């Protein structure tokens, strides 16, 4: 008789007659629970194995059909090669467009930052000079006694403005240097990505060609690391992250 978890769960034992020895009911219940759990696990495992066997049988049937028709296998291989080439062209085109767009945005933002900083610095210097001239003019009207102090204050304002101007330009040049480094990194990444993608697709095409000719594909030891990493389109590139940081 086939034993199921439900049979173990629903089993009921008669109590021993008066005066006869019997097992402890709690211990029997605990043991039956363990037996029920193990039977359930084995049933699930058996079901999974049946599904895997069915899947393997289906794959074997497909392989047998394909081996019986060389023309069908060649047509499928040609279709796969065409799809692989189309995917490679699309990925390369997308990477190039994203790179060009990012470089253009980076150059435009760098240009705007430099222009804005120069305008702001020039305005500060101009304002300081106007204030200095106003102070000097007012001091001349009040007397020579205040002229010297006014000139010192005017020179101090001019020095502060020129110092701030120098600091701003220095900061802008540093930001430009960092931005140019990010641009170089992006170009290097794009170049390496294209090389790795090309090598990966060529290896796949070699395998497909070997399959159509009936030979086994050559093992590719430690070549999995050459597969190109697919970057999430929604993630920010290093240059975009830098632009967001600088822009805030």
Buried (B, 14 or more C-beta within 10 A) or exposed (E): EEEEBEEBEEEEEEEEEEEEEEEEEEEEEEEBEEBBEEBBEEEEEEEEEEEEEEEEEEEEEEEEEBEEEEEEBEEBBEEBBEEBEEEBEEBBEEBEEBBEEBBEEBEEBBEEBBEEBBEEBEEBBEEBBEBBEEBBEEBEEEEEEBBEEBBEBBEEBBEEBBEBBEEBBEEBEEBBEEBEEBBEBBEEBBEEBBEBBEBBBEBBBEBBEBBBEEEEEEEEEEEEEEBBEEBEEEEEBBBBEBBEEBEE
